[in-house]
Amino acid sequence: MTTTTLGLKENWKQFTILIIVNAFVGGMVGMERSIFPEFAKVTFGVASKTAILSFITAFGITKAIANYYTGKLANRFGRKNLLLVGWLFAMPVPFLLIYAPSWNWVIFANVLLGISQGLTWSSTVVMKIDLVGEKNRGLAMGLNEFAGYFAVGLVAFLTGYIANKYGITPYPFYIGIFLSIGGFVLSWVWVKDTRVFVQKESVTDKTVQLSNVFVETTFKNKTLSSVTQAGMVNNLNDGMIWGLLPIVLLSLNYNNENIGIITAIYPTVWGIGQLFTGKMSDHYSKKGMLFWGMLLQGLAILLIPFSEGFYLLAGLSAILGFGTALVYPTFLATIAQATSPVQRAESIGTFRLWRDLGYAFGAVLSGFTADIFGIEYAILLIGFITIISSLIIKFRMPEGI
């Protein structure tokens, strides 16, 4: 009979497999990260900023909904089963992007990608928290998000390089075929479900259960709702950067390779930084890390419209990545601390619902603003919203978190 023991060291083999799986998950998003605005313009003649960002809107909404139901259904159907279903949704995506006859097919591909990301990424997050127990939640989330976002940055660079050398399509999307099939096989053969670990932790956990997980996480609980609004704003600015930064760089006459480098620095620093910030959130003030992380993001974004040089833009991309690294694992570690084991998956799912709706809100808001007033005003607006979010953390979130 196998003994169920909580801990990172005790479950390192399964934890490592989940790290690798999440790197494959992140790579699927990186496939689109640096080349999509030009892909839209060159292949389909889509020039409107709002229309270009429509793929992020579709991705954000479907990922958000999938996040929520992954959390809601994780205890009933099992984490591994939801992970496998997520990979099945990912498999058609690169083929749809290669053979899409119109921009609507590209949007449909991103609907599938959003569902896939919600199911796969949420499952790996919850499974890692299940495995490690209370002691190393921040470290676990740092490692998880490092793997995912380092892969986003790496694949963003690779697709930019491939697009510059061989053309915008089809070669960059071949990476997605390998990632989706490889991720499914890894998950099917080696990943084990972790519900038994939740049962083990529930025996000794003394956290008071929430009366209504959705309402408390969204509005009422000062800790959870502060984290939730910051998560939404974080992805709101990420959606803007995803869609508008490559357009800004194209307007400055950067080629695909240099656009790939600048756009890749942000998620790469974000990813690597989480190796350290995740562990920091186990020992230092989570509230302080969230405040400074959101503030750094806002300040970096405000400086983008006033920057043209390669090294300056690369530096701002790095600062933005570091600010995001401070908050990303800390969001999840804070929610895990503030909820009971049996409600944790649903609370994380609710948080991730609102967080990834930020992609859609960011794409729509920045797209409309860019089309009406210009890209610079869209970037400045998102920067100011991010700073306001940092102030909400500072003044609403309780001390001692």
Buried (B, 14 or more C-beta within 10 A) or exposed (E): EEEBEBBBEBBEEBBEBBBBBBBBBBBBBBBBBBBBBBBBBBBBEBEEBBBBBBBBBBBBBBBBBBBBBBBBBBBEBBBBBBBBBBBBBBBBBBBBBBEBEEBEBBBBBBBBBBBBBBBBBBBBBBBBBBBBBBEBBBBBBBBBBBBBBBBBBBBBBBBBBBBBEEEBBEBBBBBBBEBBBBBBEBBEEBBBBBBEBBEBBEEEBEBEEBEEBBBBBBEEBBBBBBBBBBBBBBBBBBBBBBBBBBBBBBEBEBEBBBBBBBBBBBBBBBBBBBBBBBBBBBEEBBBBBBBBBBBBBBBBBBBBBEBEEBEEBBBBBBBBBBBBBBBBBBBBBBBBBBBBBBBBBBBBBBBBBBBBBBBBBBBBBBBBBBBEEEBBBBBBBBBEBBBEBBEBBBEEBEEEB
